[in-house]
Amino acid sequence: MAFIPTGATPLRGSQTAASRRLLCAARPARSPTRAPRMADTEAPQYETPVTRRLSDALKEKDVEARQLREEKERQAREKLEKKMVRQRKIDKLNSIPDDLEVGSVNQHMYEAGVQEELAKLDHDLVGLKPVKTRVAEIAALLIVDKLRKGLGLETAVPSLHMSFTGAPGTGKTTVAMRMGQLLKRMGYCRQGHLVVATRDDLVGQYVGHTAPKTKEVIKKAFGGVLLIDEAYYLYNASNDKDYGQESIEILLNVMEHQKDDLVVVLAGYEDRMDKFFGYNPGMSSRIGNHINFPNYKSQELLDIAKLMARDLEYEFADGVEDVFQKYIEKRMELPYFSNARTVRNAVDRARMRASIRLFNQAMSEEGTGMLSKTDLMTIMPTDLVSAEELAARGVTAIVE
């Protein structure tokens, strides 16, 4: 503050330059951009959020850049590894003479037991030459694939899922069982067992019931073959909300992603299976082998009857084959004929009639109550249903 001498009259504007400088120095400096002072209890609402969002954005940018860099590095490493692996294969193949023998087909056929399984299939099934040929072709493909793998060549396991089409009793279940054992012998199945299922085993009756049922059946079949008989009943074209569609979707997923541990075989009539694949193209594309089972001829069915009798340790007496042949020819003209199943039923009826005949013979007044080994092993012509008896019964003959 400036001092004025005593007696002097202060005049406006009489401050000296020095006194003005002192006054300016005594006043606190005021910033021209200073915002009004806020209360102590009031937190700033604009600086902190802006700073936080900016830092988060920077961090996110750093993370994205790092991830992008790591992904590029990973792709580069994979590309380099593939290149090195391929080069090693090329070097190995170049070092092997072209005429070097890398393995014997007979070794795989006999030591692995493949030939044994093919022989069992030929023994168990009469006729069906196209089916047996197709199974042998699949075995040949897998054997050559193993030989290529042993040499280091590129290999890829083909789709082993199958479709069996044909009438009932043509051997579809038997072939599926033998196929499981064949794949086990060749190392393509862990256990090679067969699980047979129908719609009732896979599809539930209410919401949430189908998935557990389907997964349970698939779980039992892992390591072997799952045969779905009359597979077309899984799909109901007239009902979009049918629970069978859920089962189909689960099967498709397993057939695609777990094909190394499960072989799925879809079986049924040929025309119905064609419609089923038409409605479900995804299922058709996953089936690598379509095998058609033709109907048996009458002579082949007679051979099947003789084979069944032999396995049960029965013998046909003179005249039995002629009666059986005529019965088969007549039965083929009637409804609901089921090939080998019908023949099996006829053999079972002949055994029952033979048992009744022997029992009555032993218990009759002329009988001694004793039966010989020959008696117990022989099927007589009278034990069979004749063609004349079948014709007399008419349509009701389908029950016998």
LINBELVEN-V512756 format. One record per residue. N is the residue number from 0. RES is the residue in three letters. SS is DSSP state (hx for helix, st for strand, lp for the rest). PSI is psi in whole degrees, -180 to 180 (999 if undefined). OMEGA is omega in whole degrees, 0 to 359 (* if undefined). Layout:
N_RES_SS_PSI_OMEGA / N_RES_SS_PSI_OMEGA
This chain:
0_MET_lp_136_182 / 1_ALA_lp_147_177 / 2_PHE_lp_136_180 / 3_ILE_lp_131_180 / 4_PRO_lp_149_179 / 5_THR_lp_137_179 / 6_GLY_lp_-11_181 / 7_ALA_lp_140_180 / 8_THR_lp_122_181 / 9_PRO_lp_132_178 / 10_LEU_lp_143_178 / 11_ARG_lp_129_178 / 12_GLY_lp_15_183 / 13_SER_lp_-1_180 / 14_GLN_lp_139_178 / 15_THR_lp_169_179 / 16_ALA_hx_-35_181 / 17_ALA_hx_-43_181 / 18_SER_hx_-34_178 / 19_ARG_hx_-36_179 / 20_ARG_hx_-37_179 / 21_LEU_hx_-42_179 / 22_LEU_hx_-40_179 / 23_CYS_hx_-38_180 / 24_ALA_hx_-32_183 / 25_ALA_hx_-28_180 / 26_ARG_lp_142_177 / 27_PRO_lp_143_181 / 28_ALA_lp_138_180 / 29_ARG_lp_126_179 / 30_SER_lp_131_181 / 31_PRO_lp_-19_183 / 32_THR_lp_7_184 / 33_ARG_lp_132_179 / 34_ALA_lp_157_177 / 35_PRO_lp_142_183 / 36_ARG_lp_136_181 / 37_MET_lp_160_179 / 38_ALA_lp_153_183 / 39_ASP_lp_-32_182 / 40_THR_lp_-5_184 / 41_GLU_lp_116_183 / 42_ALA_lp_147_177 / 43_PRO_lp_141_186 / 44_GLN_lp_6_187 / 45_TYR_lp_-28_186 / 46_GLU_hx_-49_186 / 47_THR_hx_-49_179 / 48_PRO_hx_-39_180 / 49_VAL_hx_-42_180 / 50_THR_hx_-42_181 / 51_ARG_hx_-46_181 / 52_ARG_hx_-36_178 / 53_LEU_hx_-42_180 / 54_SER_hx_-39_178 / 55_ASP_hx_-42_179 / 56_ALA_hx_-40_179 / 57_LEU_hx_-41_179 / 58_LYS_hx_-44_179 / 59_GLU_hx_-39_178 / 60_LYS_hx_-40_178 / 61_ASP_hx_-41_180 / 62_VAL_hx_-46_179 / 63_GLU_hx_-41_179 / 64_ALA_hx_-41_180 / 65_ARG_hx_-44_179 / 66_GLN_hx_-42_178 / 67_LEU_hx_-41_179 / 68_ARG_hx_-42_179 / 69_GLU_hx_-38_179 / 70_GLU_hx_-41_177 / 71_LYS_hx_-40_178 / 72_GLU_hx_-41_179 / 73_ARG_hx_-44_178 / 74_GLN_hx_-38_179 / 75_ALA_hx_-40_179 / 76_ARG_hx_-44_180 / 77_GLU_hx_-41_179 / 78_LYS_hx_-40_179 / 79_LEU_hx_-41_179 / 80_GLU_hx_-43_178 / 81_LYS_hx_-40_179 / 82_LYS_hx_-41_180 / 83_MET_hx_-42_179 / 84_VAL_hx_-44_179 / 85_ARG_hx_-39_180 / 86_GLN_hx_-37_177 / 87_ARG_hx_-39_178 / 88_LYS_hx_-42_179 / 89_ILE_hx_-45_179 / 90_ASP_hx_-40_180 / 91_LYS_hx_-44_180 / 92_LEU_hx_-38_179 / 93_ASN_hx_-27_181 / 94_SER_hx_-10_181 / 95_ILE_lp_129_178 / 96_PRO_lp_146_182 / 97_ASP_lp_-27_183 / 98_ASP_lp_12_180 / 99_LEU_lp_132_177 / 100_GLU_lp_120_186 / 101_VAL_lp_-9_180 / 102_GLY_lp_162_180 / 103_SER_lp_132_177 / 104_VAL_hx_-40_179 / 105_ASN_hx_-35_179 / 106_GLN_hx_-45_179 / 107_HIS_hx_-35_183 / 108_MET_hx_-41_187 / 109_TYR_hx_-48_182 / 110_GLU_hx_-37_180 / 111_ALA_lp_-10_178 / 112_GLY_lp_12_181 / 113_VAL_hx_-44_180 / 114_GLN_hx_-36_179 / 115_GLU_hx_-43_180 / 116_GLU_hx_-38_177 / 117_LEU_hx_-36_178 / 118_ALA_hx_-38_177 / 119_LYS_hx_-40_178 / 120_LEU_hx_-41_180 / 121_ASP_hx_-32_180 / 122_HIS_hx_-40_184 / 123_ASP_hx_-27_184 / 124_LEU_lp_125_174 / 125_VAL_lp_135_180 / 126_GLY_lp_-141_180 / 127_LEU_lp_45_180 / 128_LYS_hx_-42_178 / 129_PRO_hx_-36_180 / 130_VAL_hx_-48_180 / 131_LYS_hx_-38_178 / 132_THR_hx_-42_180 / 133_ARG_hx_-41_178 / 134_VAL_hx_-41_178 / 135_ALA_hx_-36_178 / 136_GLU_hx_-41_178 / 137_ILE_hx_-42_178 / 138_ALA_hx_-41_179 / 139_ALA_hx_-42_179 / 140_LEU_hx_-43_182 / 141_LEU_hx_-36_179 / 142_ILE_hx_-46_179 / 143_VAL_hx_-36_178 / 144_ASP_hx_-38_178 / 145_LYS_hx_-37_177 / 146_LEU_hx_-41_177 / 147_ARG_hx_-41_180 / 148_LYS_hx_-38_178 / 149_GLY_hx_-27_179 / 150_LEU_hx_-14_181 / 151_GLY_lp_6_178 / 152_LEU_lp_161_179 / 153_GLU_lp_133_178 / 154_THR_lp_152_176 / 155_ALA_lp_123_181 / 156_VAL_lp_123_180 / 157_PRO_lp_164_177 / 158_SER_lp_123_181 / 159_LEU_lp_1_176 / 160_HIS_lp_143_189 / 161_MET_st_160_173 / 162_SER_st_121_178 / 163_PHE_st_119_180 / 164_THR_st_140_180 / 165_GLY_st_172_180 / 166_ALA_lp_164_177 / 167_PRO_lp_148_176 / 168_GLY_lp_16_181 / 169_THR_lp_7_173 / 170_GLY_lp_15_183 / 171_LYS_hx_-44_180 / 172_THR_hx_-40_179 / 173_THR_hx_-43_179 / 174_VAL_hx_-40_178 / 175_ALA_hx_-40_179 / 176_MET_hx_-45_179 / 177_ARG_hx_-34_178 / 178_MET_hx_-39_177 / 179_GLY_hx_-44_179 / 180_GLN_hx_-36_179 / 181_LEU_hx_-44_180 / 182_LEU_hx_-34_176 / 183_LYS_hx_-44_180 / 184_ARG_hx_-32_183 / 185_MET_lp_1_176 / 186_GLY_lp_15_180 / 187_TYR_lp_-5_175 / 188_CYS_lp_141_181 / 189_ARG_lp_-42_185 / 190_GLN_lp_-36_177 / 191_GLY_lp_13_180 / 192_HIS_lp_165_182 / 193_LEU_st_131_174 / 194_VAL_st_122_181 / 195_VAL_st_131_182 / 196_ALA_st_156_175 / 197_THR_lp_-176_179 / 198_ARG_hx_-40_182 / 199_ASP_hx_-29_180 / 200_ASP_hx_-20_187 / 201_LEU_hx_-33_188 / 202_VAL_lp_134_179 / 203_GLY_lp_-179_183 / 204_GLN_lp_-8_182 / 205_TYR_lp_172_183 / 206_VAL_lp_132_178 / 207_GLY_lp_1_182 / 208_HIS_lp_-28_186 / 209_THR_hx_-47_184 / 210_ALA_hx_-49_179 / 211_PRO_hx_-39_180 / 212_LYS_hx_-46_181 / 213_THR_hx_-44_181 / 214_LYS_hx_-34_179 / 215_GLU_hx_-43_178 / 216_VAL_hx_-42_179 / 217_ILE_hx_-39_179 / 218_LYS_hx_-40_178 / 219_LYS_hx_-31_185 / 220_ALA_hx_-11_181 / 221_PHE_lp_135_182 / 222_GLY_lp_1_182 / 223_GLY_lp_-142_185 / 224_VAL_st_132_175 / 225_LEU_st_113_179 / 226_LEU_st_117_178 / 227_ILE_st_105_182 / 228_ASP_st_139_183 / 229_GLU_lp_56_186 / 230_ALA_hx_-23_183 / 231_TYR_hx_-17_177 / 232_TYR_hx_-10_176 / 233_LEU_hx_-26_184 / 234_TYR_lp_129_178 / 235_ASN_lp_103_185 / 236_ALA_lp_-24_183 / 237_SER_lp_-4_183 / 238_ASN_lp_106_181 / 239_ASP_lp_-21_182 / 240_LYS_lp_13_179 / 241_ASP_lp_138_184 / 242_TYR_lp_-13_180 / 243_GLY_hx_-29_180 / 244_GLN_hx_-36_178 / 245_GLU_hx_-40_178 / 246_SER_hx_-40_179 / 247_ILE_hx_-43_180 / 248_GLU_hx_-39_178 / 249_ILE_hx_-43_178 / 250_LEU_hx_-42_179 / 251_LEU_hx_-43_181 / 252_ASN_hx_-43_180 / 253_VAL_hx_-41_180 / 254_MET_hx_-28_182 / 255_GLU_hx_-44_190 / 256_HIS_hx_-13_180 / 257_GLN_lp_36_183 / 258_LYS_lp_-16_178 / 259_ASP_lp_-13_185 / 260_ASP_lp_4_181 / 261_LEU_lp_133_174 / 262_VAL_st_122_181 / 263_VAL_st_129_178 / 264_VAL_st_123_177 / 265_LEU_st_128_186 / 266_ALA_st_152_177 / 267_GLY_st_-176_176 / 268_TYR_lp_146_186 / 269_GLU_hx_-47_183 / 270_ASP_hx_-39_179 / 271_ARG_hx_-35_177 / 272_MET_hx_-36_178 / 273_ASP_hx_-42_178 / 274_LYS_hx_-40_180 / 275_PHE_hx_-45_178 / 276_PHE_hx_-31_177 / 277_GLY_hx_-38_178 / 278_TYR_hx_-24_184 / 279_ASN_lp_75_182 / 280_PRO_hx_-28_178 / 281_GLY_hx_-35_177 / 282_MET_hx_-43_181 / 283_SER_hx_-38_182 / 284_SER_hx_-18_180 / 285_ARG_lp_-4_178 / 286_ILE_lp_118_183 / 287_GLY_lp_-17_184 / 288_ASN_st_118_177 / 289_HIS_st_118_183 / 290_ILE_st_125_179 / 291_ASN_st_133_180 / 292_PHE_st_108_181 / 293_PRO_lp_161_176 / 294_ASN_lp_149_178 / 295_TYR_lp_152_171 / 296_LYS_lp_163_185 / 297_SER_hx_-40_179 / 298_GLN_hx_-37_178 / 299_GLU_hx_-37_178 / 300_LEU_hx_-35_176 / 301_LEU_hx_-41_177 / 302_ASP_hx_-37_178 / 303_ILE_hx_-40_178 / 304_ALA_hx_-42_179 / 305_LYS_hx_-37_178 / 306_LEU_hx_-42_179 / 307_MET_hx_-43_179 / 308_ALA_hx_-40_179 / 309_ARG_hx_-43_180 / 310_ASP_hx_-29_178 / 311_LEU_lp_4_179 / 312_GLU_lp_47_172 / 313_TYR_lp_158_176 / 314_GLU_st_144_177 / 315_PHE_st_131_175 / 316_ALA_lp_169_179 / 317_ASP_lp_134_178 / 318_GLY_lp_-13_182 / 319_VAL_hx_-43_183 / 320_GLU_hx_-40_180 / 321_ASP_hx_-43_179 / 322_VAL_hx_-42_181 / 323_PHE_hx_-39_180 / 324_GLN_hx_-45_179 / 325_LYS_hx_-37_178 / 326_TYR_hx_-45_181 / 327_ILE_hx_-45_181 / 328_GLU_hx_-39_178 / 329_LYS_hx_-39_182 / 330_ARG_hx_-29_179 / 331_MET_lp_-21_180 / 332_GLU_lp_-14_185 / 333_LEU_lp_162_181 / 334_PRO_lp_161_174 / 335_TYR_lp_34_175 / 336_PHE_lp_134_187 / 337_SER_lp_36_173 / 338_ASN_lp_-121_185 / 339_ALA_hx_-28_178 / 340_ARG_hx_-41_177 / 341_THR_hx_-40_178 / 342_VAL_hx_-41_178 / 343_ARG_hx_-41_177 / 344_ASN_hx_-38_179 / 345_ALA_hx_-40_178 / 346_VAL_hx_-42_179 / 347_ASP_hx_-39_178 / 348_ARG_hx_-37_178 / 349_ALA_hx_-38_178 / 350_ARG_hx_-41_180 / 351_MET_hx_-44_179 / 352_ARG_hx_-38_178 / 353_ALA_hx_-38_179 / 354_SER_hx_-42_178 / 355_ILE_hx_-41_180 / 356_ARG_hx_-45_181 / 357_LEU_hx_-38_179 / 358_PHE_hx_-48_179 / 359_ASN_hx_-36_179 / 360_GLN_hx_-42_182 / 361_ALA_hx_-32_184 / 362_MET_hx_0_181 / 363_SER_lp_168_181 / 364_GLU_lp_-33_179 / 365_GLU_lp_-19_184 / 366_GLY_lp_159_179 / 367_THR_lp_-6_183 / 368_GLY_lp_-2_182 / 369_MET_lp_143_177 / 370_LEU_lp_140_181 / 371_SER_lp_170_176 / 372_LYS_hx_-40_179 / 373_THR_hx_-41_178 / 374_ASP_hx_-43_185 / 375_LEU_hx_-16_184 / 376_MET_hx_0_189 / 377_THR_st_133_171 / 378_ILE_st_125_181 / 379_MET_lp_158_178 / 380_PRO_hx_-34_180 / 381_THR_hx_-12_179 / 382_ASP_hx_-13_182 / 383_LEU_lp_154_171 / 384_VAL_lp_122_182 / 385_SER_lp_163_178 / 386_ALA_hx_-36_179 / 387_GLU_hx_-42_178 / 388_GLU_hx_-38_179 / 389_LEU_hx_-43_180 / 390_ALA_hx_-37_180 / 391_ALA_hx_-30_181 / 392_ARG_hx_-24_179 / 393_GLY_hx_-144_186 / 394_VAL_hx_-27_181 / 395_THR_hx_-9_180 / 396_ALA_hx_-13_181 / 397_ILE_hx_-16_179 / 398_VAL_hx_-6_181 / 399_GLU_lp_999_*
